[in-house]
Amino acid sequence: METLRERKKQRTREALLRAALELFTTRGYERTTIDDVADAVGVSQRTFFRYFAGKEEAAFAVQDLVEERFVAAVRARPAGETPLEALRHALTEGWDRLSEDVEDVVPVELYLRMYRLIESTPVLLAAHLRRSADTEDRIARVLAEREGLDVDADPRPRIAVAAFGGVMRVTERQWSLGEDFSLAAIRALTTAYLDQVGPALTGNWRAL
């Protein structure tokens, strides 16, 4: 059973996280200091560092949670699905339950605002690409395990994940440049772009 002390620590972490994301998305990531975040919650800088290694960790905390659940969802997909089917279904299920997964930590609207900020802030985008590479490696290993392959000897798991990750990066970019920043919009765009993977790779693009 969770103790009163543990609940208090969890509330402090969530308050710091929400304050950080609010400040990042309203003031700007680079203009926001750790002291600003700590002051917004009424705690010391030392308290902030008990929960986060720095601003980057706070900026990606919710994204890390979502990605952890995505990796787990891929691992749990039925064995009969192809690798790309498993990735697609895990992703669309993740979008469907995003509110449930995220709302315990921050409002979904704030999470989506942070998503857009990452795309428009060079230092965050660079960190996102670096972190995504690590996540893609983990997913490739999950796919290899599902298929009974050696990920270091067979390139197919990494190729599949690279193609899927490329679609996701295009989706994120186009969504962040659009006018509809809703969860429904990014889910619909993701589905539409995934539908084009096969035709884009194997189809004849020239009109007959």
N, C-alpha and C positions, 0 to 999 in steps of 0.2 A: 504494500500500500504506500502511496506517495505521501511523504511527510510534509508538514507545514513549511519547513525550511526549503524543501525541494520545490514546492509550489511557488514560494516567494522568488526563488532563483529563476524559475521558468517565466514568471510574470515580468521580472526585471529584464530578462533576455528579450522577451517579446516586445516590451516597451522600447528598449534600445533599438531593436530591429525596425520597428514601425517608425520611430523617430528618424532613424538614419535614412530609410527609403523616402519618407516625406521630404526631408531636407534635400536629399540628392535630386529628387524629381522636381522640386520647386526652386531651389537655390542653385543647383548644379553640383555635380559630383566633386569637381576639383575645387569649387569655392567652399565646400563644406568641410569643416575640420572635425576631428574626433571630439574636441572640446565642445563644439556646437551640439553634437549629438548627445554627449553626456549632460550638458547644461539643459537640454530640452527635456530630459527625463529627471533631472535633479540629482544626478549622481556624479561621482568623480571620474576622471579619465582612467584611473586605476580600475574602477569597476567595469568600465567598458572593456578593458583588455582582459578581464576575467572571462568574458564571453566571446570576444572576437579578436583575432590576431591583428586586424586592421580594417580599414575602410573597405578594401576589396572583399574580404570575407563576409562582411555585413551586406555588401551590395549583391553578392551571389548566394546568400544563405537560402532564400526561398527557391531560387533556381536549382540549387543543389538538391533540395528536398524533392522537387518535381522530377529531376533526373534520376535520383535514387529509386523513386517509385516506378519510373519508366523502365529502368534496367530490370527491376524485379518483375515487372509485368511481362517483359520479353521472355524472361526465364520461365514464367508460368504459362506461356501460351501452349496450346495443344501441339503435341509432337507431329501431327499430320500436316500442319501448316508449313508452307515454304518459308524460307528466311524473310523474304520481303513481306509476305502476308503477316508473319508474326510481328514484324516491326510496325507495319501499318495499323494492325488491330490494337497493338499495345499503345500506339500513339493516340488513335482516335478515342480509345477508352480513357486515356489520360486526360484528353481535352474534356470529355464528358464528366469526369469526376474532379476536375480542377478546382471548382468552387469548394467542394468538400475538403480536398487536400490542403488548399491554401488558406481558406477562411479561418482555420484554427490559429493561424499565425498572423496574417495581414489580410486586409480586404483584397479581393480579386482585382478590383479596379486599380489599386496601388501596385499590385504585382505587374499588371499589364503596362502601367505607366513606366515602371522600372525596366520592363522589357524593351520599351521604345527608347529609353534613355541609353541603354547599353548599345543599341544600334547607332546612336547619334554621337556617342562620346568615344573618341579614338582610344583612350587608355582602357576603357571598359570593354570596347569591342576586341582589342588585342587580347585582353585577359579572357574574354569569352571564347575566342578561337583557341587559345591555349588550353583552356579547361575542357572545351568540347573535344579536342583531340584525345585527351585522357579518357573521357567518357566513351568516345567511339572505340577506343582500344578495348575497354571493358565489354562493350556490347559485342564486338567482334569475337571475343573469347566466349561469351555466352552462346552466340550462334554456332561457333565451332563445337562447343560442348554438346549442343542440341543435335548437331548433325554427325557427331562422332568423328570430328576432324582435328588435325593438329594445326592450330592457327598459325604457327610459325613455318609450317611446310606447305600449307594450302592457302593460296591468296584469296580464295572466294569470300570467306567471311569479311575480310577487311574491304574488299571491293564492294560488296553489298552494302556495308555500313557507310563507306565513303559516298556511294551514290545516294543513299538515303539522307545522309548528313548534308550533302550538297543541296538536295531539294529543300531541306529544312532551312538552310541558310538563305536560299533564294526567297522562300516564303516569308521568313522573318523580315528580310529587307524590304520586300514589296509591301508587306502589311504595315511596316513602320512608316513608309512613304505615302500611304493612302490616307483616306479621310475617315474611314470607319475603323476605330480602334477597339471594337468590341471583341469579346471572346468568340462569339458566333462568327465574326468576320475572319479571324485567323484560322478557326477550325474549317470553315468553308474553303478558304484559300489553300490550306494544307491538303485537303481532300482533292481539290481540283488539280493541284500540281502533281500529287502522287499519281493521279489518273493518267498523267502525261508521260510518266517515266518510260513505259514500254514504247509508245509511239515515238518519243523523242530519241530513244536509243536505237530502235530497229526499223522505224517507219521511213517512208519516202516523204520528205518535207515538200517536195515540189508538187504543185497542183498539176493534175493530169489534164 
